[in-house]
Amino acid sequence: QNVRIDPSSISFNMWKDIPVPFYMSVYFFEVLNPKEVLQGVKPVLNQRGPYVYREFRYKTNITFHDNDTVSYLEYRKLFFQPDLSNGSEEEYVVVPNILMMGAAVMMENLPSFVKFLLSGALAGLKQEAFMNRTVGEIMWGYEDPLIDTINKFVPGLIPFKGKFGLFMELNNSNSGLFTVNTGMNDISKVHMVDSWNGLKKVNYWRSSQCNMINGTAGEMWPPFMSPTSLEFYSPDACRSMTLVYEQSGKFEGVPTYRFVAPKTLFANGTDYPPNEGFCPCMQSGIQNVSTCRLNAPLFISHPHFYNADPALVNAVEGLHPSKDQHALFLDVHPMTGIPMNCSIKLQLNLYIKQVPGIIQTGKIKPVVLPLLWFAESGSIEGSVLKQFYTNLVLIPSLMDYLQYIFLGLSVPLIISAAVLM
C-alpha cells in the first residue's frame, strides 16, 4: 500500500516531487591540437570540469486512468553551481564544430556539386572544423548562421532554427509523456511503463527486441526485488537498458542491492548478437544513436570509453578509463524498490572524418571523438533518510527482536501446559 502510486500512499509525494537533491556534473574534452588533427594527427584531449548543476525534477499533468495506470510529464530544471564547479560557464573550450562536422559526414554521399556549394558557403561564413566557444554556449545554445545555410542547401537535414546547443532540450523541458502502472491491483507491476508518448515500442532500431519499452521510467521499481537485474527506459538513450546485480550493501544503514551496467550494454552485434538491432555498429562499447538524433553521427558510451574496445581509447590521447570514476551504478532498497544512491554516467561522442569535397574537413582521420560526459547523481538524505531508516530498519529490527522475546516467553508456558495435561 505504501509504494503504490496513490495519493494516499507514503511514497506518492516522493514520486511526484522527488525530494532527493540531484546534481548533474559535466566534463568537456578540450582538443589541444586542432590544427594537427586537420593534418591527420591523433587528437590530444584534456578533460575540463566538472561544471556542476543542481537539478530539480517535478511531475505535472498527472492523470489517473481506469486501467490502473497514470500518465505524467516530468520536467527538469538545471541551475549552475559555481561553488561546486571547477570552472565557470564563461570559460572557452576548443571542441569540434559539431554542426559543421556532423553535417559534413551526413552529406558525404550527396552529389559533389552540393558539397562544393556547401564548402564555399562554409568558407564565406569562416566556418572551421574546430571552434572555440564558452561552456555555456555549447551547453545552452549559440546563434550560428550555418544553421540557415545548411537548411538552404539541404532542406530538412537539421530540423531546427536559430540557436544550437547540446543541452538546449534538457533544461525546462520534459522527457516525454510516460504512462506507468500504479500497482493498485498488482503490486509487481508498479512503476512499469505502459507506454511512452503513446507508444508501446519505439521505431528507432532495426529489431523488435531493441525497440521494446521495458521496465520502469528509471525512478523506482516494484518492491521485493530479486538480486538479478533491473530495467528502465531512457528517453536520452532512446532505448531500454538492463542493469545487473553486483553486490549487496548498505547505504547509511539501509540495506541495498547495487546494480551496474553489464559489459554487453553498448557491445556491438558481433560481440553480443541481441544488440545487432542497434547497428550499423562500429567497435564494441559505443552505441550509434544517429537514428534518434536527427541522423547526426553521434554515439553514446561510458565515460572515457570504459568497458569499450581498447581501439577507441588508443585512437586519441588523454583518456584514462576506470571503474571507480566512470562506471554507473544504482543502489536500490530491495524491499521497496526505491533507489537510495545512484550515479548514472554517459558520454557523448561525435564521429568525424575527412569528407571529399568539403575542404574544411582537411585530412582528418576517421575517429569517434569524445565531446563530453556527464554524471547525474543523487542520494536520499536528511529527514527522508531518517524516515526510511526508522520505517525500514529500526521498526523491522524491533519487531524481529520482540518476536524472539515473545517466543522465549511462550516456551515455558507451553511446557507448563503440557505438564498439567
Contacts in CASP RR format, 6 or more apart in sequence:
PFRMAT RR
TARGET T0000
AUTHOR 0000-0000-0000
METHOD contacts of the structure
MODEL  1
QNVRIDPSSISFNMWKDIPVPFYMSVYFFEVLNPKEVLQGVKPVLNQRGP
YVYREFRYKTNITFHDNDTVSYLEYRKLFFQPDLSNGSEEEYVVVPNILM
MGAAVMMENLPSFVKFLLSGALAGLKQEAFMNRTVGEIMWGYEDPLIDTI
NKFVPGLIPFKGKFGLFMELNNSNSGLFTVNTGMNDISKVHMVDSWNGLK
KVNYWRSSQCNMINGTAGEMWPPFMSPTSLEFYSPDACRSMTLVYEQSGK
FEGVPTYRFVAPKTLFANGTDYPPNEGFCPCMQSGIQNVSTCRLNAPLFI
SHPHFYNADPALVNAVEGLHPSKDQHALFLDVHPMTGIPMNCSIKLQLNL
YIKQVPGIIQTGKIKPVVLPLLWFAESGSIEGSVLKQFYTNLVLIPSLMD
YLQYIFLGLSVPLIISAAVLM
1 9 0 8 1.000
2 9 0 8 1.000
2 10 0 8 1.000
2 11 0 8 1.000
2 336 0 8 1.000
3 9 0 8 1.000
3 10 0 8 1.000
3 11 0 8 1.000
3 187 0 8 1.000
3 190 0 8 1.000
3 220 0 8 1.000
3 223 0 8 1.000
3 336 0 8 1.000
3 337 0 8 1.000
3 338 0 8 1.000
4 11 0 8 1.000
4 182 0 8 1.000
4 183 0 8 1.000
4 184 0 8 1.000
4 187 0 8 1.000
4 190 0 8 1.000
5 12 0 8 1.000
5 15 0 8 1.000
5 70 0 8 1.000
5 180 0 8 1.000
5 181 0 8 1.000
5 182 0 8 1.000
5 183 0 8 1.000
5 184 0 8 1.000
5 190 0 8 1.000
5 191 0 8 1.000
6 12 0 8 1.000
6 182 0 8 1.000
6 184 0 8 1.000
11 220 0 8 1.000
11 336 0 8 1.000
11 338 0 8 1.000
13 19 0 8 1.000
14 338 0 8 1.000
14 384 0 8 1.000
15 59 0 8 1.000
15 219 0 8 1.000
15 220 0 8 1.000
16 58 0 8 1.000
16 59 0 8 1.000
16 62 0 8 1.000
17 57 0 8 1.000
17 58 0 8 1.000
17 59 0 8 1.000
18 57 0 8 1.000
18 58 0 8 1.000
18 219 0 8 1.000
19 380 0 8 1.000
19 384 0 8 1.000
20 378 0 8 1.000
20 379 0 8 1.000
20 380 0 8 1.000
20 381 0 8 1.000
20 384 0 8 1.000
21 54 0 8 1.000
21 378 0 8 1.000
21 381 0 8 1.000
22 54 0 8 1.000
22 55 0 8 1.000
22 56 0 8 1.000
22 57 0 8 1.000
22 376 0 8 1.000
22 377 0 8 1.000
22 378 0 8 1.000
23 52 0 8 1.000
23 53 0 8 1.000
23 54 0 8 1.000
23 55 0 8 1.000
23 81 0 8 1.000
23 84 0 8 1.000
23 376 0 8 1.000
23 377 0 8 1.000
23 378 0 8 1.000
24 52 0 8 1.000
24 53 0 8 1.000
24 55 0 8 1.000
24 78 0 8 1.000
24 374 0 8 1.000
24 375 0 8 1.000
24 376 0 8 1.000
24 377 0 8 1.000
25 49 0 8 1.000
25 50 0 8 1.000
25 51 0 8 1.000
25 52 0 8 1.000
25 53 0 8 1.000
25 374 0 8 1.000
25 375 0 8 1.000
25 377 0 8 1.000
26 49 0 8 1.000
26 50 0 8 1.000
26 51 0 8 1.000
26 52 0 8 1.000
26 53 0 8 1.000
26 135 0 8 1.000
26 139 0 8 1.000
26 372 0 8 1.000
26 373 0 8 1.000
26 374 0 8 1.000
27 47 0 8 1.000
27 48 0 8 1.000
27 49 0 8 1.000
27 50 0 8 1.000
27 51 0 8 1.000
27 303 0 8 1.000
27 372 0 8 1.000
27 373 0 8 1.000
27 374 0 8 1.000
28 47 0 8 1.000
28 48 0 8 1.000
28 49 0 8 1.000
28 51 0 8 1.000
28 93 0 8 1.000
28 95 0 8 1.000
28 135 0 8 1.000
28 138 0 8 1.000
28 371 0 8 1.000
28 372 0 8 1.000
29 45 0 8 1.000
29 46 0 8 1.000
29 47 0 8 1.000
29 48 0 8 1.000
29 95 0 8 1.000
29 369 0 8 1.000
29 370 0 8 1.000
29 371 0 8 1.000
29 372 0 8 1.000
30 45 0 8 1.000
30 46 0 8 1.000
30 47 0 8 1.000
30 48 0 8 1.000
30 93 0 8 1.000
30 94 0 8 1.000
30 95 0 8 1.000
31 37 0 8 1.000
31 43 0 8 1.000
31 44 0 8 1.000
31 45 0 8 1.000
31 94 0 8 1.000
31 95 0 8 1.000
31 96 0 8 1.000
31 130 0 8 1.000
31 369 0 8 1.000
32 44 0 8 1.000
32 45 0 8 1.000
32 46 0 8 1.000
32 94 0 8 1.000
33 41 0 8 1.000
33 43 0 8 1.000
33 44 0 8 1.000
34 94 0 8 1.000
34 129 0 8 1.000
34 130 0 8 1.000
37 43 0 8 1.000
37 129 0 8 1.000
37 130 0 8 1.000
37 364 0 8 1.000
38 129 0 8 1.000
38 130 0 8 1.000
38 362 0 8 1.000
38 363 0 8 1.000
38 364 0 8 1.000
39 362 0 8 1.000
39 363 0 8 1.000
40 363 0 8 1.000
40 364 0 8 1.000
40 365 0 8 1.000
42 315 0 8 1.000
42 316 0 8 1.000
42 317 0 8 1.000
42 365 0 8 1.000
42 367 0 8 1.000
43 316 0 8 1.000
43 317 0 8 1.000
43 367 0 8 1.000
43 369 0 8 1.000
44 316 0 8 1.000
44 317 0 8 1.000
44 318 0 8 1.000
45 316 0 8 1.000
45 317 0 8 1.000
45 318 0 8 1.000
45 319 0 8 1.000
45 370 0 8 1.000
46 318 0 8 1.000
47 318 0 8 1.000
48 86 0 8 1.000
48 87 0 8 1.000
48 91 0 8 1.000
48 93 0 8 1.000
48 135 0 8 1.000
49 85 0 8 1.000
49 86 0 8 1.000
49 87 0 8 1.000
50 84 0 8 1.000
50 85 0 8 1.000
50 86 0 8 1.000
50 375 0 8 1.000
51 80 0 8 1.000
51 85 0 8 1.000
51 86 0 8 1.000
51 87 0 8 1.000
51 89 0 8 1.000
51 135 0 8 1.000
51 139 0 8 1.000
52 80 0 8 1.000
52 81 0 8 1.000
52 84 0 8 1.000
52 85 0 8 1.000
53 78 0 8 1.000
53 79 0 8 1.000
53 80 0 8 1.000
53 81 0 8 1.000
54 78 0 8 1.000
54 79 0 8 1.000
54 81 0 8 1.000
55 76 0 8 1.000
55 77 0 8 1.000
55 78 0 8 1.000
55 376 0 8 1.000
56 76 0 8 1.000
56 77 0 8 1.000
56 78 0 8 1.000
56 79 0 8 1.000
57 74 0 8 1.000
57 75 0 8 1.000
57 76 0 8 1.000
58 74 0 8 1.000
58 75 0 8 1.000
59 72 0 8 1.000
59 73 0 8 1.000
59 74 0 8 1.000
59 75 0 8 1.000
60 72 0 8 1.000
60 73 0 8 1.000
60 74 0 8 1.000
60 75 0 8 1.000
60 174 0 8 1.000
61 71 0 8 1.000
61 72 0 8 1.000
61 73 0 8 1.000
61 177 0 8 1.000
62 70 0 8 1.000
62 71 0 8 1.000
62 72 0 8 1.000
63 70 0 8 1.000
63 71 0 8 1.000
63 72 0 8 1.000
64 70 0 8 1.000
64 182 0 8 1.000
65 71 0 8 1.000
65 179 0 8 1.000
68 181 0 8 1.000
68 182 0 8 1.000
68 183 0 8 1.000
68 184 0 8 1.000
68 185 0 8 1.000
68 186 0 8 1.000
68 189 0 8 1.000
69 179 0 8 1.000
69 180 0 8 1.000
69 181 0 8 1.000
69 182 0 8 1.000
69 194 0 8 1.000
70 179 0 8 1.000
70 180 0 8 1.000
70 182 0 8 1.000
71 177 0 8 1.000
71 178 0 8 1.000
71 179 0 8 1.000
72 177 0 8 1.000
72 178 0 8 1.000
72 180 0 8 1.000
73 174 0 8 1.000
73 176 0 8 1.000
73 177 0 8 1.000
73 178 0 8 1.000
74 174 0 8 1.000
74 175 0 8 1.000
74 176 0 8 1.000
74 178 0 8 1.000
74 217 0 8 1.000
75 172 0 8 1.000
75 173 0 8 1.000
75 174 0 8 1.000
76 170 0 8 1.000
76 171 0 8 1.000
76 172 0 8 1.000
76 173 0 8 1.000
76 174 0 8 1.000
76 175 0 8 1.000
77 171 0 8 1.000
77 172 0 8 1.000
78 167 0 8 1.000
78 170 0 8 1.000
78 171 0 8 1.000
80 89 0 8 1.000
82 88 0 8 1.000
87 135 0 8 1.000
88 135 0 8 1.000
89 134 0 8 1.000
89 135 0 8 1.000
89 136 0 8 1.000
89 139 0 8 1.000
90 134 0 8 1.000
90 135 0 8 1.000
90 136 0 8 1.000
91 134 0 8 1.000
91 135 0 8 1.000
92 132 0 8 1.000
92 133 0 8 1.000
92 134 0 8 1.000
93 132 0 8 1.000
93 133 0 8 1.000
93 134 0 8 1.000
93 135 0 8 1.000
93 138 0 8 1.000
94 130 0 8 1.000
94 131 0 8 1.000
94 132 0 8 1.000
95 130 0 8 1.000
95 131 0 8 1.000
95 133 0 8 1.000
95 138 0 8 1.000
95 371 0 8 1.000
96 129 0 8 1.000
96 130 0 8 1.000
96 131 0 8 1.000
96 350 0 8 1.000
96 352 0 8 1.000
96 369 0 8 1.000
96 371 0 8 1.000
97 127 0 8 1.000
97 128 0 8 1.000
97 129 0 8 1.000
97 130 0 8 1.000
97 131 0 8 1.000
98 164 0 8 1.000
98 166 0 8 1.000
98 350 0 8 1.000
98 371 0 8 1.000
99 144 0 8 1.000
99 146 0 8 1.000
99 147 0 8 1.000
99 150 0 8 1.000
99 158 0 8 1.000
99 164 0 8 1.000
100 122 0 8 1.000
100 127 0 8 1.000
100 128 0 8 1.000
100 129 0 8 1.000
100 146 0 8 1.000
100 360 0 8 1.000
101 129 0 8 1.000
101 350 0 8 1.000
101 352 0 8 1.000
101 361 0 8 1.000
102 296 0 8 1.000
102 297 0 8 1.000
102 350 0 8 1.000
102 352 0 8 1.000
103 118 0 8 1.000
103 146 0 8 1.000
103 150 0 8 1.000
103 154 0 8 1.000
103 157 0 8 1.000
103 158 0 8 1.000
104 355 0 8 1.000
104 358 0 8 1.000
104 360 0 8 1.000
104 361 0 8 1.000
105 297 0 8 1.000
105 351 0 8 1.000
105 352 0 8 1.000
105 353 0 8 1.000
105 355 0 8 1.000
106 157 0 8 1.000
106 295 0 8 1.000
106 296 0 8 1.000
106 297 0 8 1.000
107 114 0 8 1.000
107 115 0 8 1.000
107 118 0 8 1.000
107 154 0 8 1.000
107 157 0 8 1.000
107 355 0 8 1.000
107 358 0 8 1.000
108 355 0 8 1.000
108 356 0 8 1.000
110 154 0 8 1.000
112 357 0 8 1.000
114 153 0 8 1.000
114 154 0 8 1.000
115 355 0 8 1.000
115 356 0 8 1.000
115 357 0 8 1.000
115 358 0 8 1.000
116 357 0 8 1.000
117 153 0 8 1.000
118 149 0 8 1.000
118 150 0 8 1.000
118 153 0 8 1.000
118 358 0 8 1.000
119 357 0 8 1.000
119 358 0 8 1.000
119 359 0 8 1.000
119 360 0 8 1.000
121 149 0 8 1.000
121 153 0 8 1.000
122 146 0 8 1.000
122 149 0 8 1.000
122 358 0 8 1.000
122 360 0 8 1.000
123 359 0 8 1.000
123 360 0 8 1.000
125 145 0 8 1.000
125 146 0 8 1.000
125 149 0 8 1.000
127 146 0 8 1.000
127 360 0 8 1.000
128 360 0 8 1.000
129 352 0 8 1.000
129 360 0 8 1.000
129 361 0 8 1.000
129 362 0 8 1.000
129 364 0 8 1.000
133 142 0 8 1.000
137 165 0 8 1.000
138 165 0 8 1.000
138 166 0 8 1.000
139 165 0 8 1.000
139 166 0 8 1.000
139 167 0 8 1.000
140 165 0 8 1.000
140 167 0 8 1.000
140 168 0 8 1.000
140 171 0 8 1.000
141 163 0 8 1.000
141 164 0 8 1.000
141 165 0 8 1.000
141 168 0 8 1.000
142 163 0 8 1.000
142 164 0 8 1.000
142 165 0 8 1.000
143 162 0 8 1.000
143 163 0 8 1.000
144 162 0 8 1.000
144 163 0 8 1.000
144 164 0 8 1.000
147 158 0 8 1.000
147 160 0 8 1.000
147 161 0 8 1.000
147 162 0 8 1.000
147 164 0 8 1.000
148 161 0 8 1.000
148 162 0 8 1.000
150 157 0 8 1.000
150 158 0 8 1.000
151 157 0 8 1.000
151 158 0 8 1.000
151 161 0 8 1.000
157 295 0 8 1.000
158 294 0 8 1.000
158 296 0 8 1.000
159 294 0 8 1.000
166 348 0 8 1.000
166 371 0 8 1.000
166 372 0 8 1.000
175 235 0 8 1.000
175 236 0 8 1.000
176 196 0 8 1.000
176 197 0 8 1.000
176 235 0 8 1.000
177 196 0 8 1.000
177 197 0 8 1.000
177 198 0 8 1.000
178 193 0 8 1.000
178 195 0 8 1.000
178 196 0 8 1.000
178 217 0 8 1.000
179 193 0 8 1.000
179 194 0 8 1.000
179 195 0 8 1.000
179 196 0 8 1.000
179 198 0 8 1.000
180 191 0 8 1.000
180 192 0 8 1.000
180 193 0 8 1.000
180 194 0 8 1.000
180 216 0 8 1.000
180 217 0 8 1.000
181 189 0 8 1.000
181 190 0 8 1.000
181 191 0 8 1.000
181 192 0 8 1.000
181 194 0 8 1.000
182 190 0 8 1.000
183 189 0 8 1.000
183 190 0 8 1.000
187 222 0 8 1.000
187 223 0 8 1.000
188 222 0 8 1.000
189 222 0 8 1.000
190 220 0 8 1.000
190 222 0 8 1.000
190 223 0 8 1.000
191 216 0 8 1.000
191 217 0 8 1.000
191 218 0 8 1.000
191 219 0 8 1.000
191 220 0 8 1.000
191 221 0 8 1.000
191 222 0 8 1.000
192 215 0 8 1.000
192 216 0 8 1.000
192 222 0 8 1.000
193 213 0 8 1.000
193 214 0 8 1.000
193 215 0 8 1.000
193 216 0 8 1.000
193 217 0 8 1.000
193 233 0 8 1.000
194 200 0 8 1.000
195 213 0 8 1.000
196 202 0 8 1.000
196 213 0 8 1.000
196 233 0 8 1.000
196 235 0 8 1.000
199 213 0 8 1.000
200 213 0 8 1.000
201 208 0 8 1.000
201 211 0 8 1.000
201 212 0 8 1.000
201 213 0 8 1.000
202 211 0 8 1.000
202 213 0 8 1.000
202 238 0 8 1.000
202 239 0 8 1.000
202 292 0 8 1.000
203 211 0 8 1.000
204 211 0 8 1.000
204 238 0 8 1.000
204 239 0 8 1.000
204 291 0 8 1.000
204 292 0 8 1.000
205 211 0 8 1.000
205 239 0 8 1.000
205 277 0 8 1.000
205 278 0 8 1.000
205 291 0 8 1.000
206 276 0 8 1.000
206 277 0 8 1.000
206 278 0 8 1.000
206 279 0 8 1.000
207 276 0 8 1.000
207 277 0 8 1.000
209 274 0 8 1.000
209 277 0 8 1.000
210 239 0 8 1.000
210 274 0 8 1.000
210 275 0 8 1.000
210 277 0 8 1.000
210 278 0 8 1.000
212 240 0 8 1.000
213 233 0 8 1.000
213 240 0 8 1.000
214 231 0 8 1.000
214 232 0 8 1.000
214 233 0 8 1.000
214 240 0 8 1.000
214 242 0 8 1.000
215 221 0 8 1.000
215 230 0 8 1.000
215 231 0 8 1.000
215 232 0 8 1.000
215 233 0 8 1.000
215 240 0 8 1.000
216 222 0 8 1.000
216 230 0 8 1.000
216 231 0 8 1.000
216 232 0 8 1.000
216 233 0 8 1.000
217 232 0 8 1.000
217 233 0 8 1.000
218 232 0 8 1.000
218 233 0 8 1.000
218 234 0 8 1.000
219 339 0 8 1.000
220 336 0 8 1.000
220 337 0 8 1.000
220 338 0 8 1.000
220 339 0 8 1.000
221 230 0 8 1.000
221 332 0 8 1.000
221 337 0 8 1.000
221 338 0 8 1.000
222 337 0 8 1.000
223 335 0 8 1.000
223 336 0 8 1.000
223 337 0 8 1.000
224 334 0 8 1.000
224 335 0 8 1.000
225 257 0 8 1.000
225 332 0 8 1.000
225 334 0 8 1.000
225 335 0 8 1.000
225 337 0 8 1.000
226 334 0 8 1.000
227 245 0 8 1.000
227 248 0 8 1.000
227 257 0 8 1.000
227 334 0 8 1.000
228 244 0 8 1.000
228 245 0 8 1.000
229 242 0 8 1.000
229 243 0 8 1.000
229 244 0 8 1.000
229 245 0 8 1.000
229 259 0 8 1.000
230 242 0 8 1.000
230 243 0 8 1.000
230 259 0 8 1.000
230 330 0 8 1.000
230 332 0 8 1.000
231 240 0 8 1.000
231 241 0 8 1.000
231 242 0 8 1.000
231 243 0 8 1.000
232 240 0 8 1.000
232 241 0 8 1.000
233 239 0 8 1.000
233 240 0 8 1.000
233 241 0 8 1.000
234 240 0 8 1.000
234 241 0 8 1.000
236 346 0 8 1.000
237 287 0 8 1.000
237 289 0 8 1.000
237 300 0 8 1.000
237 346 0 8 1.000
238 289 0 8 1.000
238 291 0 8 1.000
238 292 0 8 1.000
238 293 0 8 1.000
239 278 0 8 1.000
239 287 0 8 1.000
241 261 0 8 1.000
241 265 0 8 1.000
242 262 0 8 1.000
242 265 0 8 1.000
243 259 0 8 1.000
243 260 0 8 1.000
243 261 0 8 1.000
243 262 0 8 1.000
243 328 0 8 1.000
243 330 0 8 1.000
244 259 0 8 1.000
244 260 0 8 1.000
244 261 0 8 1.000
244 262 0 8 1.000
245 257 0 8 1.000
245 258 0 8 1.000
245 259 0 8 1.000
246 258 0 8 1.000
246 259 0 8 1.000
246 260 0 8 1.000
246 329 0 8 1.000
247 257 0 8 1.000
247 258 0 8 1.000
248 255 0 8 1.000
248 256 0 8 1.000
248 257 0 8 1.000
248 258 0 8 1.000
249 255 0 8 1.000
249 256 0 8 1.000
249 257 0 8 1.000
249 258 0 8 1.000
249 331 0 8 1.000
250 256 0 8 1.000
251 331 0 8 1.000
251 340 0 8 1.000
251 341 0 8 1.000
251 379 0 8 1.000
251 380 0 8 1.000
252 340 0 8 1.000
252 380 0 8 1.000
252 381 0 8 1.000
252 385 0 8 1.000
252 389 0 8 1.000
253 389 0 8 1.000
253 393 0 8 1.000
254 333 0 8 1.000
254 340 0 8 1.000
254 385 0 8 1.000
254 388 0 8 1.000
254 389 0 8 1.000
254 392 0 8 1.000
254 393 0 8 1.000
255 333 0 8 1.000
255 334 0 8 1.000
255 335 0 8 1.000
255 393 0 8 1.000
256 331 0 8 1.000
256 332 0 8 1.000
256 333 0 8 1.000
256 334 0 8 1.000
256 340 0 8 1.000
256 341 0 8 1.000
257 331 0 8 1.000
257 332 0 8 1.000
257 334 0 8 1.000
258 329 0 8 1.000
258 330 0 8 1.000
258 331 0 8 1.000
259 329 0 8 1.000
259 330 0 8 1.000
259 331 0 8 1.000
259 332 0 8 1.000
260 327 0 8 1.000
260 328 0 8 1.000
260 329 0 8 1.000
260 330 0 8 1.000
261 302 0 8 1.000
261 307 0 8 1.000
261 327 0 8 1.000
261 328 0 8 1.000
263 307 0 8 1.000
264 271 0 8 1.000
264 272 0 8 1.000
264 274 0 8 1.000
264 275 0 8 1.000
265 285 0 8 1.000
265 307 0 8 1.000
266 275 0 8 1.000
266 284 0 8 1.000
266 285 0 8 1.000
266 286 0 8 1.000
266 287 0 8 1.000
266 300 0 8 1.000
266 301 0 8 1.000
266 302 0 8 1.000
266 307 0 8 1.000
266 308 0 8 1.000
267 275 0 8 1.000
267 284 0 8 1.000
267 285 0 8 1.000
268 275 0 8 1.000
268 279 0 8 1.000
268 281 0 8 1.000
268 282 0 8 1.000
268 283 0 8 1.000
268 284 0 8 1.000
268 285 0 8 1.000
269 275 0 8 1.000
269 276 0 8 1.000
269 277 0 8 1.000
269 278 0 8 1.000
269 279 0 8 1.000
269 281 0 8 1.000
270 281 0 8 1.000
270 284 0 8 1.000
271 284 0 8 1.000
272 284 0 8 1.000
275 281 0 8 1.000
275 287 0 8 1.000
278 287 0 8 1.000
278 288 0 8 1.000
279 288 0 8 1.000
280 288 0 8 1.000
281 288 0 8 1.000
282 288 0 8 1.000
282 299 0 8 1.000
282 351 0 8 1.000
282 368 0 8 1.000
283 308 0 8 1.000
283 309 0 8 1.000
283 311 0 8 1.000
283 312 0 8 1.000
283 368 0 8 1.000
284 308 0 8 1.000
284 309 0 8 1.000
285 301 0 8 1.000
285 302 0 8 1.000
285 305 0 8 1.000
285 307 0 8 1.000
285 308 0 8 1.000
285 309 0 8 1.000
285 312 0 8 1.000
286 299 0 8 1.000
286 300 0 8 1.000
286 301 0 8 1.000
286 305 0 8 1.000
286 308 0 8 1.000
286 312 0 8 1.000
286 349 0 8 1.000
286 368 0 8 1.000
287 299 0 8 1.000
287 300 0 8 1.000
287 301 0 8 1.000
288 298 0 8 1.000
288 299 0 8 1.000
289 298 0 8 1.000
289 299 0 8 1.000
289 300 0 8 1.000
290 296 0 8 1.000
290 297 0 8 1.000
290 298 0 8 1.000
296 350 0 8 1.000
297 350 0 8 1.000
297 351 0 8 1.000
297 352 0 8 1.000
298 348 0 8 1.000
298 349 0 8 1.000
298 350 0 8 1.000
298 351 0 8 1.000
299 348 0 8 1.000
299 349 0 8 1.000
299 350 0 8 1.000
299 351 0 8 1.000
299 368 0 8 1.000
300 346 0 8 1.000
300 347 0 8 1.000
300 348 0 8 1.000
300 349 0 8 1.000
301 308 0 8 1.000
301 312 0 8 1.000
301 346 0 8 1.000
301 347 0 8 1.000
301 349 0 8 1.000
302 308 0 8 1.000
302 321 0 8 1.000
302 326 0 8 1.000
302 327 0 8 1.000
302 328 0 8 1.000
302 345 0 8 1.000
302 346 0 8 1.000
302 347 0 8 1.000
303 321 0 8 1.000
303 325 0 8 1.000
303 326 0 8 1.000
303 345 0 8 1.000
303 346 0 8 1.000
303 347 0 8 1.000
303 373 0 8 1.000
303 375 0 8 1.000
304 313 0 8 1.000
304 319 0 8 1.000
304 320 0 8 1.000
304 321 0 8 1.000
304 322 0 8 1.000
304 325 0 8 1.000
304 326 0 8 1.000
304 347 0 8 1.000
304 370 0 8 1.000
304 373 0 8 1.000
305 312 0 8 1.000
305 313 0 8 1.000
305 319 0 8 1.000
305 321 0 8 1.000
305 347 0 8 1.000
305 370 0 8 1.000
306 321 0 8 1.000
306 322 0 8 1.000
306 323 0 8 1.000
306 326 0 8 1.000
306 327 0 8 1.000
307 321 0 8 1.000
307 327 0 8 1.000
308 321 0 8 1.000
312 368 0 8 1.000
313 319 0 8 1.000
313 321 0 8 1.000
315 367 0 8 1.000
315 368 0 8 1.000
316 367 0 8 1.000
316 369 0 8 1.000
316 370 0 8 1.000
319 370 0 8 1.000
326 345 0 8 1.000
326 373 0 8 1.000
327 345 0 8 1.000
328 343 0 8 1.000
328 344 0 8 1.000
328 345 0 8 1.000
328 346 0 8 1.000
329 342 0 8 1.000
329 343 0 8 1.000
330 339 0 8 1.000
330 342 0 8 1.000
330 344 0 8 1.000
331 339 0 8 1.000
331 340 0 8 1.000
331 341 0 8 1.000
331 342 0 8 1.000
332 338 0 8 1.000
332 339 0 8 1.000
332 340 0 8 1.000
333 339 0 8 1.000
333 340 0 8 1.000
333 388 0 8 1.000
333 392 0 8 1.000
335 392 0 8 1.000
336 392 0 8 1.000
338 380 0 8 1.000
338 388 0 8 1.000
339 380 0 8 1.000
340 379 0 8 1.000
340 380 0 8 1.000
340 388 0 8 1.000
341 378 0 8 1.000
341 379 0 8 1.000
341 380 0 8 1.000
342 376 0 8 1.000
342 377 0 8 1.000
342 378 0 8 1.000
342 379 0 8 1.000
343 375 0 8 1.000
343 376 0 8 1.000
343 377 0 8 1.000
343 378 0 8 1.000
344 375 0 8 1.000
344 376 0 8 1.000
344 377 0 8 1.000
345 373 0 8 1.000
345 374 0 8 1.000
345 375 0 8 1.000
345 376 0 8 1.000
346 373 0 8 1.000
346 374 0 8 1.000
347 370 0 8 1.000
347 371 0 8 1.000
347 372 0 8 1.000
347 373 0 8 1.000
348 370 0 8 1.000
348 371 0 8 1.000
348 372 0 8 1.000
348 373 0 8 1.000
349 368 0 8 1.000
349 369 0 8 1.000
349 370 0 8 1.000
349 371 0 8 1.000
350 368 0 8 1.000
350 369 0 8 1.000
350 371 0 8 1.000
351 366 0 8 1.000
351 367 0 8 1.000
351 368 0 8 1.000
351 369 0 8 1.000
352 361 0 8 1.000
352 364 0 8 1.000
352 366 0 8 1.000
352 367 0 8 1.000
352 369 0 8 1.000
353 361 0 8 1.000
353 364 0 8 1.000
353 365 0 8 1.000
353 366 0 8 1.000
353 367 0 8 1.000
354 361 0 8 1.000
354 362 0 8 1.000
354 363 0 8 1.000
354 364 0 8 1.000
354 365 0 8 1.000
354 366 0 8 1.000
355 361 0 8 1.000
380 388 0 8 1.000
END
